[in-house]
Structures are given as C-alpha cells and as structure tokens.
C-alpha cells in the first residue's frame, strides 16, 4: 500500500531567521506552517540517515515528519558549487531542514533516500526564491507524492526517533491559565 508524503523545508537566508519555507498545502492553507519550524531541530544528519518525529495534536490531526539536516550550499541557490556553504551575516553556516510530512503515522518504517531526494527537488526552487527575500513571506505550498515502494536497488534510510512534539492548543492554555489563576486568588 502506498503512502502520501508532502515535502517541507525550514531554513533561513541573509535577512530572515529560520522559518518554514515550504509546507504541505493542507498546512499552508490554514496558516500554521510555523509548526514545522517549531517541531524540527537537531544536528546535521549523517548520510543515509533521517530523523523521524511525530507531531501530536495539530489542528490538521497527528502528523509524522521525516527529515534530514544538511548544509545549505551555493548550488542550492544556483550561485556556485555544492562544496561552497552558505553563511549568515555573522559567518554562521546555514542549514536546510528538509523532508516529508505524512498524515497520521508512517505505515511502514521504511523511507528511502530517493524519497528525500524527490522532496529536495520539489523544495529547492522555493529556497532559491526565498534566498532573495528581505521581508517575511508565507510558505510555499507543496503537493503530495507517493513514497517509494521498496525495491532491492533503493537505499533505505536509518531513522533516528525523537520524542513526539505535542502541540498545546490555545484553548487548553487559556483554560489551564484560568484554573491556575483561580487557585492562586484568595
């Protein structure tokens, strides 16, 4: 059985700090793209490795993100080579947090390098356009593709599990604060 996956990208440019640049259309449409920037973090991932994390309690339902963290290069913005790393105005190297979003849970714990490369090809034009921006902008909406059916010639990624990211709804926070405050009043 095939499973749908939507590409996403979190990064920065010279003027704007880390933010979601590409998000699934169903996330972009209700303007909660920043959820992906909040839920994805970590260190550079080794080759053939990705991070898997569940997002619980999102407005669109539970999600699973599978992503890698790599250095952004001048090749990503069509201005140089793959070995020329992009840097911010303070000389810090810029990362790309790129991967896929799956609605619900990953049906099989197998994602291929080809799947992440397919996602990369869909997000890289948006990153090149974002690189020129000086003002905040909305995330580009991505469209789904089917995750690969595993075959003998595909490289399956090693997935590093992380703790779930739990979205705290504003309503729960408001109710929690009221009950907390009422307990503090005489």
N, C-alpha and C positions, 0 to 999 in steps of 0.2 A: 504494500500500500504506500502511495506517495504522500509526502507531507509538504505543505506550502511554507515558504520562508520569504521574509521581506528583508532586503538589505538595509543597513543603517550605518551611519558614520558620525563619530564625535571627534572633534579636533578644534584647532584654533588657527588664527592667521597672525599677521603682524599687528593688527589693531584690535581684534576681538579675542577674548579669552575662550577657553574650552566651552563648547556648546554642541548641541545636536545639529548637524548639518543636513543629514538625510535621515528620514524616519519613515516607517511604513505608512501608507496612505491612511489607514484607519486610525493611526495615532496623530498624524498631522492634521487630519480633518477636524479633530476636536481640540486641537491646540495644546497637547500635553507632551510634545516632543522632548521637552527638558527632562522627562522621566528617564530617558535613555542615558543622558549625560550624568544624571544622579546615580543610576544603577550600575554603571560600568566604570571600573577603575582597575588598577593593578600595575604591574611592571611589564616590561617588554616580554612577549611570549616567545619561547623557543620555536624554531622551525618545526612544522608538523604538529603544533600544539595550539589549543584554543582554550578559552575559559568558558564555562557554562554556568549560568546563573538563572534562577527562577525569580520572576517578579510577581509578587502576590498582592492582590487587592487593587490592581489598577482599574481605572474607570472602564477599560475595554476588556476586563477579565484578566485571568492569570496568563502570564507570558513566560517564555524561555528565551534567553539571549545566548548566542554562541558567538564569541568574538575573539579577535586577536589584537594585540597591541604591537605596532611596528613604527619605526621611524618614518616620518614624512620626508620625502626627498624632492629635489627639484624636478625629477622626472614626473612626479605626481601632479605638477602644475605646468608641465610642458616647457620648462625653462632650464633644463640641464640633465644631468646624469643620475642614475639610480644610487650612486655612492655619494652624492652631494646632499647632505642632510639639511633640511630647513631649520632655521633658528628664529626665535622671537627677538625683539629688540634688545633683550638683555643677554643674548647669546645662548639661551637655553634651547636644547633640541626640542623639536615639536613632534608629538606622537600622533598617529592615526589609530583610533579605536574603531575597528571596522568588523562587521559581521552580519549576522542574520537574527531576525526575531521570528519566533514560532508562537502561534497562538496556543495556549494551554501548555501541555508538556511535550517534550520531544518523544515521539513514538518509539524511536529506536535510538540508542545512544551512539549512533554512528553518523558522523558528518565527515565529508571528505574535503581534502584540500581544494578539489575542483569547485565545491560549493562555495567556499570562501573566495576563491578567485572569481567566480561568477558574480558574487556580490561586489567584489572590488571593482570589477569592470562597470557595474551599474552606478557606483557612487563616485568614481574618480572625476568625472566631468563636473559634477556638482562641487567637488572640492576645488577644482581649478577655478570655477566661477566664484566660490566663496573666498578664495585667496585674495581677490581684488576688492572685497567689500571693506568699507570703513564704518558702516553703521549696522546694528543688529538687523537680521532679516529672519523670515520664517524658514523652517526646514523644508527642504525639497522632499516631496512625497515619492516614495518608492513603490514599485509594483512587485507582486509576489512572483516567485518561480518555484518549481518543484525541486526538492532536494534530490540528489542523485540516488539512483538505485545502485547499491554497492556491487561492484564487479571486481574481478581479480586484479585488474590493472590500475585501480584507483588507490590513492593513499588516504587511509582513514586517519583522522586527527586524534591525537591523545587529548582528552578533555579533562581539564582541571576544574573540579567542582568548587564552588564558593557558597557561602551562606546565602539563603534567599534574601532578596531585597523586598521589604514589606512596606507597601505604600500606606501611609496613615492618612485616612480621609479627613478632610477639613471638618466634616460633621462630627466625627469621633473626637477630634481635637477640641472642638468647641464644647461638646458635651462634657468631655473629660475636664476641661478647664473650669466649667461652671460648677461641677460637682466638687472639684478640688477647692475652688474658691469658697463654696458654701461651707465646706468643712473647716475652713480657716476663720470664718467670721463667727463672732460670739453669738 
